[in-house]
Amino acid sequence: MPFVQVYIHAVWGTKNRFPFLTSSILQKLCVHISANAKNKGIHVIEINGYLDHVHCLFGLNTDMPLAKHLQLIKGESSFWLNKQRLFAAKFEWADEYFASSVSESRMKNVIGYIKNQQEHHKRVSFSEEYDSFLRGFTSFQG
């Protein structure tokens, strides 16, 4: 049996970055995503978000591609949110997402970053944060 230890930090937002995710809804969503992921064999290490987006740190399984992990986490959660009828309008995630591997030496920092989203977003908007992720990736690629 192969041994693989790959951690992914994924970030995705609500469609049109609409602030659907109140503290109460976000808490329910994070509990649901963690339980649903566990049922599907995906180990969620940390999950949190803010009004218009979610951060999720999880282990990548050897038997499915990254896109399948996100379909099972992100896609299923929008279906679940709509089934709960928490919103007057249909809930949707934006199509795009950001995902990056995380080295074991950076895990503690990433976990802290995810846990601290409410404080972080008092200073930085999700748009600024997402652009920063993309700039970091682009500069890394050369």
Protein Blocks (a to p, Z undefined) as FASTA:
>chain_A
ZZdddddddddddehhiafbgfklmmmmmmmmmmmmmmnopacfbdcddfkbccdddddd
fkbcfklmmmmmmmmmmmmmmmnopafbdcdddfbdcdddddfklmmmmmmmmmmmmmmm
mmbcfklmmmmmmmmmmmmnZZ
